[in-house]
Amino acid sequence: MLGEPHDLPHEFPRLANQIDQRTEIDPLFAELSEQYHQIDDEIRRLELAGSPISDQHLQGMKLNRLRLKDQLYDLLTR
């Protein structure tokens, strides 16, 4: 669905408190989280604006977002 929220609290609602805590104390987590949110914001902006972008480029962005999400989840559940 276009424009659907993919921010971390929506993706991991049960881990919302841990996301906030981890962001404050773990520089790596904070950096990856920032990268995740930047790419998610860009994807949503492109989808909602109907900006001309190749499917391949958009899919690459989504794969990057997924890779970051997996890394973040791994850090949260260690």
N, CA, C and O atoms as a Tinker XYZ file with bonds, in Angstrom:
   312  protein
     1  N      0.827000   -1.159000    0.000000    73     2
     2  CA     0.000000    0.000000    0.000000    64     1     3
     3  C      0.890000    1.248000    0.000000    63     2     4     5
     4  O      1.819000    1.350000    0.801000    81     3
     5  N      0.614000    2.163000   -0.868000    73     3     6
     6  CA     1.428000    3.362000   -0.981000    64     5     7
     7  C      1.266000    4.254000    0.242000    63     6     8     9
     8  O      0.162000    4.454000    0.750000    81     7
     9  N      2.397000    4.785000    0.700000    73     7    10
    10  CA     2.366000    5.726000    1.807000    64     9    11
    11  C      2.157000    5.088000    3.169000    63    10    12    13
    12  O      1.983000    5.795000    4.161000    81    11
    13  N      2.171000    3.785000    3.231000    73    11    14
    14  CA     1.968000    3.072000    4.498000    64    13    15
    15  C      3.149000    3.342000    5.434000    63    14    16    17
    16  O      4.299000    3.325000    4.995000    81    15
    17  N      2.875000    3.592000    6.722000    73    15    18
    18  CA     3.982000    3.873000    7.644000    64    17    19
    19  C      4.838000    2.641000    7.893000    63    18    20    21
    20  O      4.325000    1.546000    8.122000    81    19
    21  N      6.132000    2.835000    7.846000    73    19    22
    22  CA     7.080000    1.761000    8.134000    64    21    23
    23  C      8.072000    2.188000    9.202000    63    22    24    25
    24  O      9.148000    1.601000    9.320000    81    23
    25  N      7.720000    3.212000    9.988000    73    23    26
    26  CA     8.624000    3.621000   11.050000    64    25    27
    27  C      8.753000    2.478000   12.053000    63    26    28    29
    28  O      7.886000    1.608000   12.134000    81    27
    29  N      9.834000    2.491000   12.807000    73    27    30
    30  CA    10.138000    1.364000   13.682000    64    29    31
    31  C      9.041000    1.043000   14.701000    63    30    32    33
    32  O      8.743000   -0.136000   14.891000    81    31
    33  N      8.425000    2.026000   15.368000    73    31    34
    34  CA     7.355000    1.671000   16.306000    64    33    35
    35  C      6.163000    0.974000   15.628000    63    34    36    37
    36  O      5.509000    0.136000   16.249000    81    35
    37  N      5.876000    1.310000   14.358000    73    35    38
    38  CA     4.820000    0.598000   13.640000    64    37    39
    39  C      5.258000   -0.808000   13.255000    63    38    40    41
    40  O      4.455000   -1.741000   13.275000    81    39
    41  N      6.511000   -0.956000   12.913000    73    39    42
    42  CA     7.032000   -2.257000   12.511000    64    41    43
    43  C      7.200000   -3.195000   13.707000    63    42    44    45
    44  O      6.960000   -4.397000   13.598000    81    43
    45  N      7.615000   -2.639000   14.847000    73    43    46
    46  CA     7.865000   -3.434000   16.051000    64    45    47
    47  C      7.130000   -2.823000   17.241000    63    46    48    49
    48  O      7.779000   -2.301000   18.147000    81    47
    49  N      5.800000   -2.871000   17.269000    73    47    50
    50  CA     5.056000   -2.196000   18.338000    64    49    51
    51  C      5.394000   -2.710000   19.739000    63    50    52    53
    52  O      5.373000   -1.938000   20.697000    81    51
    53  N      5.700000   -3.976000   19.869000    73    51    54
    54  CA     6.020000   -4.521000   21.196000    64    53    55
    55  C      7.392000   -4.078000   21.694000    63    54    56    57
    56  O      7.709000   -4.212000   22.876000    81    55
    57  N      8.197000   -3.553000   20.784000    73    55    58
    58  CA     9.547000   -3.141000   21.149000    64    57    59
    59  C      9.703000   -1.623000   21.204000    63    58    60    61
    60  O     10.826000   -1.122000   21.248000    81    59
    61  N      8.596000   -0.889000   21.203000    73    59    62
    62  CA     8.639000    0.574000   21.141000    64    61    63
    63  C      9.476000    1.173000   22.269000    63    62    64    65
    64  O     10.266000    2.083000   22.019000    81    63
    65  N      9.328000    0.695000   23.487000    73    63    66
    66  CA    10.117000    1.223000   24.610000    64    65    67
    67  C     11.597000    0.931000   24.427000    63    66    68    69
    68  O     12.448000    1.780000   24.692000    81    67
    69  N     11.894000   -0.282000   23.969000    73    67    70
    70  CA    13.292000   -0.652000   23.753000    64    69    71
    71  C     13.912000    0.170000   22.623000    63    70    72    73
    72  O     15.099000    0.493000   22.670000    81    71
    73  N     13.124000    0.506000   21.621000    73    71    74
    74  CA    13.618000    1.333000   20.513000    64    73    75
    75  C     14.061000    2.687000   21.055000    63    74    76    77
    76  O     15.151000    3.162000   20.737000    81    75
    77  N     13.218000    3.304000   21.870000    73    75    78
    78  CA    13.562000    4.607000   22.456000    64    77    79
    79  C     14.807000    4.519000   23.332000    63    78    80    81
    80  O     15.707000    5.352000   23.227000    81    79
    81  N     14.853000    3.514000   24.188000    73    79    82
    82  CA    15.993000    3.352000   25.091000    64    81    83
    83  C     17.278000    3.089000   24.310000    63    82    84    85
    84  O     18.321000    3.687000   24.575000    81    83
    85  N     17.176000    2.191000   23.353000    73    83    86
    86  CA    18.365000    1.809000   22.575000    64    85    87
    87  C     18.899000    2.990000   21.769000    63    86    88    89
    88  O     20.109000    3.150000   21.615000    81    87
    89  N     17.991000    3.807000   21.262000    73    87    90
    90  CA    18.403000    4.972000   20.480000    64    89    91
    91  C     19.216000    5.942000   21.343000    63    90    92    93
    92  O     20.155000    6.575000   20.860000    81    91
    93  N     18.851000    6.050000   22.609000    73    91    94
    94  CA    19.543000    6.965000   23.512000    64    93    95
    95  C     20.913000    6.456000   23.956000    63    94    96    97
    96  O     21.823000    7.253000   24.180000    81    95
    97  N     21.070000    5.141000   24.086000    73    95    98
    98  CA    22.310000    4.626000   24.681000    64    97    99
    99  C     23.261000    3.948000   23.693000    63    98   100   101
   100  O     24.430000    3.740000   24.018000    81    99
   101  N     22.791000    3.604000   22.511000    73    99   102
   102  CA    23.609000    2.843000   21.566000    64   101   103
   103  C     23.835000    3.653000   20.287000    63   102   104   105
   104  O     22.927000    3.789000   19.467000    81   103
   105  N     25.049000    4.189000   20.117000    73   103   106
   106  CA    25.317000    5.012000   18.935000    64   105   107
   107  C     25.119000    4.268000   17.609000    63   106   108   109
   108  O     24.641000    4.858000   16.640000    81   107
   109  N     25.476000    2.994000   17.554000    73   107   110
   110  CA    25.277000    2.220000   16.326000    64   109   111
   111  C     23.801000    2.088000   16.008000    63   110   112   113
   112  O     23.379000    2.293000   14.870000    81   111
   113  N     23.015000    1.742000   17.021000    73   111   114
   114  CA    21.578000    1.620000   16.818000    64   113   115
   115  C     20.986000    2.957000   16.371000    63   114   116   117
   116  O     20.158000    2.999000   15.462000    81   115
   117  N     21.410000    4.043000   17.007000    73   115   118
   118  CA    20.898000    5.372000   16.657000    64   117   119
   119  C     21.244000    5.722000   15.210000    63   118   120   121
   120  O     20.413000    6.282000   14.495000    81   119
   121  N     22.457000    5.399000   14.776000    73   119   122
   122  CA    22.874000    5.699000   13.400000    64   121   123
   123  C     22.076000    4.874000   12.389000    63   122   124   125
   124  O     21.596000    5.406000   11.388000    81   123
   125  N     21.938000    3.577000   12.652000    73   123   126
   126  CA    21.168000    2.718000   11.746000    64   125   127
   127  C     19.698000    3.131000   11.721000    63   126   128   129
   128  O     19.054000    3.107000   10.672000    81   127
   129  N     19.180000    3.508000   12.877000    73   127   130
   130  CA    17.793000    3.954000   12.961000    64   129   131
   131  C     17.583000    5.217000   12.135000    63   130   132   133
   132  O     16.580000    5.344000   11.432000    81   131
   133  N     18.514000    6.138000   12.218000    73   131   134
   134  CA    18.423000    7.377000   11.439000    64   133   135
   135  C     18.463000    7.069000    9.941000    63   134   136   137
   136  O     17.687000    7.629000    9.167000    81   135
   137  N     19.361000    6.184000    9.542000    73   135   138
   138  CA    19.432000    5.783000    8.129000    64   137   139
   139  C     18.120000    5.151000    7.685000    63   138   140   141
   140  O     17.614000    5.435000    6.599000    81   139
   141  N     17.576000    4.288000    8.544000    73   139   142
   142  CA    16.309000    3.621000    8.235000    64   141   143
   143  C     15.204000    4.648000    8.027000    63   142   144   145
   144  O     14.462000    4.578000    7.047000    81   143
   145  N     15.095000    5.599000    8.947000    73   143   146
   146  CA    14.028000    6.601000    8.854000    64   145   147
   147  C     14.204000    7.515000    7.643000    63   146   148   149
   148  O     13.221000    7.922000    7.025000    81   147
   149  N     15.442000    7.836000    7.305000    73   147   150
   150  CA    15.680000    8.676000    6.131000    64   149   151
   151  C     15.245000    7.971000    4.853000    63   150   152   153
   152  O     14.579000    8.568000    4.007000    81   151
   153  N     15.616000    6.713000    4.711000    73   151   154
   154  CA    15.245000    5.995000    3.488000    64   153   155
   155  C     13.739000    5.726000    3.459000    63   154   156   157
   156  O     13.122000    5.767000    2.395000    81   155
   157  N     13.150000    5.452000    4.620000    73   155   158
   158  CA    11.701000    5.239000    4.672000    64   157   159
   159  C     10.954000    6.513000    4.284000    63   158   160   161
   160  O      9.986000    6.466000    3.526000    81   159
   161  N     11.409000    7.648000    4.806000    73   159   162
   162  CA    10.779000    8.934000    4.450000    64   161   163
   163  C     10.891000    9.195000    2.949000    63   162   164   165
   164  O      9.935000    9.650000    2.322000    81   163
   165  N     12.047000    8.910000    2.382000    73   163   166
   166  CA    12.250000    9.138000    0.949000    64   165   167
   167  C     11.351000    8.228000    0.111000    63   166   168   169
   168  O     10.766000    8.675000   -0.876000    81   167
   169  N     11.239000    6.970000    0.495000    73   167   170
   170  CA    10.366000    6.032000   -0.225000    64   169   171
   171  C      8.923000    6.518000   -0.168000    63   170   172   173
   172  O      8.241000    6.557000   -1.192000    81   171
   173  N      8.458000    6.886000    1.010000    73   171   174
   174  CA     7.079000    7.358000    1.161000    64   173   175
   175  C      6.838000    8.618000    0.335000    63   174   176   177
   176  O      5.799000    8.755000   -0.310000    81   175
   177  N      7.804000    9.535000    0.358000    73   175   178
   178  CA     7.672000   10.776000   -0.416000    64   177   179
   179  C      7.565000   10.467000   -1.911000    63   178   180   181
   180  O      6.715000   11.024000   -2.605000    81   179
   181  N      8.414000    9.593000   -2.391000    73   179   182
   182  CA     8.393000    9.242000   -3.812000    64   181   183
   183  C      7.085000    8.549000   -4.197000    63   182   184   185
   184  O      6.509000    8.833000   -5.247000    81   183
   185  N      6.624000    7.643000   -3.343000    73   183   186
   186  CA     5.375000    6.925000   -3.641000    64   185   187
   187  C      4.175000    7.869000   -3.656000    63   186   188   189
   188  O      3.342000    7.806000   -4.561000    81   187
   189  N      4.090000    8.730000   -2.668000    73   187   190
   190  CA     2.933000    9.618000   -2.560000    64   189   191
   191  C      2.925000   10.714000   -3.626000    63   190   192   193
   192  O      1.864000   11.148000   -4.075000    81   191
   193  N      4.110000   11.154000   -4.021000    73   191   194
   194  CA     4.194000   12.222000   -5.014000    64   193   195
   195  C      4.096000   11.675000   -6.437000    63   194   196   197
   196  O      3.916000   12.433000   -7.389000    81   195
   197  N      4.215000   10.367000   -6.572000    73   195   198
   198  CA     4.199000    9.781000   -7.905000    64   197   199
   199  C      5.398000   10.242000   -8.719000    63   198   200   201
   200  O      5.327000   10.373000   -9.940000    81   199
   201  N      6.511000   10.488000   -8.012000    73   199   202
   202  CA     7.717000   10.974000   -8.675000    64   201   203
   203  C      8.245000    9.949000   -9.665000    63   202   204   205
   204  O      8.178000    8.744000   -9.422000    81   203
   205  N      8.771000   10.439000  -10.782000    73   203   206
   206  CA     9.318000    9.506000  -11.764000    64   205   207
   207  C     10.602000    8.870000  -11.233000    63   206   208   209
   208  O     11.605000    9.546000  -11.006000    81   207
   209  N     10.544000    7.580000  -11.047000    73   207   210
   210  CA    11.691000    6.813000  -10.559000    64   209   211
   211  C     11.547000    5.410000  -11.133000    63   210   212   213
   212  O     10.434000    4.896000  -11.253000    81   211
   213  N     12.645000    4.804000  -11.479000    73   211   214
   214  CA    12.562000    3.467000  -12.048000    64   213   215
   215  C     12.150000    2.472000  -10.968000    63   214   216   217
   216  O     12.472000    2.638000   -9.791000    81   215
   217  N     11.440000    1.447000  -11.388000    73   215   218
   218  CA    11.036000    0.397000  -10.454000    64   217   219
   219  C     12.258000   -0.242000   -9.816000    63   218   220   221
   220  O     12.247000   -0.583000   -8.633000    81   219
   221  N     13.308000   -0.402000  -10.605000    73   219   222
   222  CA    14.526000   -1.024000  -10.104000    64   221   223
   223  C     15.142000   -0.179000   -8.982000    63   222   224   225
   224  O     15.578000   -0.720000   -7.966000    81   223
   225  N     15.179000    1.129000   -9.165000    73   223   226
   226  CA    15.743000    2.013000   -8.144000    64   225   227
   227  C     14.886000    1.985000   -6.869000    63   226   228   229
   228  O     15.420000    1.917000   -5.762000    81   227
   229  N     13.564000    2.037000   -7.030000    73   227   230
   230  CA    12.674000    2.000000   -5.876000    64   229   231
   231  C     12.798000    0.669000   -5.138000    63   230   232   233
   232  O     12.815000    0.641000   -3.907000    81   231
   233  N     12.884000   -0.415000   -5.873000    73   231   234
   234  CA    13.042000   -1.723000   -5.238000    64   233   235
   235  C     14.371000   -1.809000   -4.492000    63   234   236   237
   236  O     14.444000   -2.409000   -3.419000    81   235
   237  N     15.421000   -1.210000   -5.057000    73   235   238
   238  CA    16.712000   -1.172000   -4.371000    64   237   239
   239  C     16.620000   -0.414000   -3.060000    63   238   240   241
   240  O     17.204000   -0.821000   -2.056000    81   239
   241  N     15.888000    0.688000   -3.072000    73   239   242
   242  CA    15.694000    1.460000   -1.842000    64   241   243
   243  C     14.933000    0.635000   -0.806000    63   242   244   245
   244  O     15.265000    0.648000    0.380000    81   243
   245  N     13.916000   -0.078000   -1.265000    73   243   246
   246  CA    13.127000   -0.896000   -0.342000    64   245   247
   247  C     13.958000   -2.051000    0.220000    63   246   248   249
   248  O     13.806000   -2.409000    1.388000    81   247
   249  N     14.825000   -2.631000   -0.592000    73   247   250
   250  CA    15.704000   -3.697000   -0.099000    64   249   251
   251  C     16.685000   -3.156000    0.933000    63   250   252   253
   252  O     16.989000   -3.827000    1.918000    81   251
   253  N     17.177000   -1.948000    0.708000    73   251   254
   254  CA    18.069000   -1.320000    1.674000    64   253   255
   255  C     17.330000   -1.069000    2.989000    63   254   256   257
   256  O     17.881000   -1.295000    4.066000    81   255
   257  N     16.083000   -0.601000    2.901000    73   255   258
   258  CA    15.271000   -0.377000    4.101000    64   257   259
   259  C     15.079000   -1.699000    4.851000    63   258   260   261
   260  O     15.171000   -1.742000    6.078000    81   259
   261  N     14.815000   -2.758000    4.116000    73   259   262
   262  CA    14.612000   -4.073000    4.730000    64   261   263
   263  C     15.889000   -4.570000    5.406000    63   262   264   265
   264  O     15.835000   -5.138000    6.497000    81   263
   265  N     17.032000   -4.359000    4.764000    73   263   266
   266  CA    18.313000   -4.765000    5.351000    64   265   267
   267  C     18.545000   -4.025000    6.666000    63   266   268   269
   268  O     18.952000   -4.624000    7.662000    81   267
   269  N     18.283000   -2.715000    6.659000    73   267   270
   270  CA    18.439000   -1.931000    7.885000    64   269   271
   271  C     17.464000   -2.394000    8.960000    63   270   272   273
   272  O     17.828000   -2.488000   10.132000    81   271
   273  N     16.239000   -2.679000    8.569000    73   271   274
   274  CA    15.224000   -3.146000    9.529000    64   273   275
   275  C     15.671000   -4.457000   10.173000    63   274   276   277
   276  O     15.511000   -4.641000   11.380000    81   275
   277  N     16.225000   -5.361000    9.381000    73   275   278
   278  CA    16.723000   -6.627000    9.923000    64   277   279
   279  C     17.867000   -6.406000   10.908000    63   278   280   281
   280  O     17.925000   -7.054000   11.953000    81   279
   281  N     18.776000   -5.491000   10.575000    73   279   282
   282  CA    19.896000   -5.188000   11.476000    64   281   283
   283  C     19.379000   -4.604000   12.789000    63   282   284   285
   284  O     19.833000   -4.982000   13.869000    81   283
   285  N     18.441000   -3.695000   12.686000    73   283   286
   286  CA    17.877000   -3.057000   13.877000    64   285   287
   287  C     17.157000   -4.077000   14.758000    63   286   288   289
   288  O     17.303000   -4.065000   15.980000    81   287
   289  N     16.387000   -4.951000   14.137000    73   287   290
   290  CA    15.678000   -5.990000   14.901000    64   289   291
   291  C     16.683000   -6.896000   15.607000    63   290   292   293
   292  O     16.505000   -7.257000   16.770000    81   291
   293  N     17.726000   -7.250000   14.891000    73   291   294
   294  CA    18.761000   -8.100000   15.496000    64   293   295
   295  C     19.369000   -7.422000   16.713000    63   294   296   297
   296  O     19.575000   -8.070000   17.740000    81   295
   297  N     19.662000   -6.124000   16.616000    73   295   298
   298  CA    20.211000   -5.408000   17.759000    64   297   299
   299  C     19.220000   -5.326000   18.918000    63   298   300   301
   300  O     19.612000   -5.400000   20.083000    81   299
   301  N     17.941000   -5.174000   18.597000    73   299   302
   302  CA    16.921000   -5.076000   19.641000    64   301   303
   303  C     16.685000   -6.381000   20.383000    63   302   304   305
   304  O     16.321000   -6.372000   21.559000    81   303
   305  N     16.888000   -7.483000   19.715000    73   303   306
   306  CA    16.533000   -8.777000   20.311000    64   305   307
   307  C     17.734000   -9.547000   20.832000    63   306   308   309
   308  O     17.601000  -10.705000   21.229000    81   307
   309  N     18.879000   -8.934000   20.836000    73   307   310
   310  CA    20.066000   -9.611000   21.396000    64   309   311
   311  C     19.998000   -9.649000   22.893000    63   310   312
   312  O     20.904000  -10.177000   23.539000    81   311
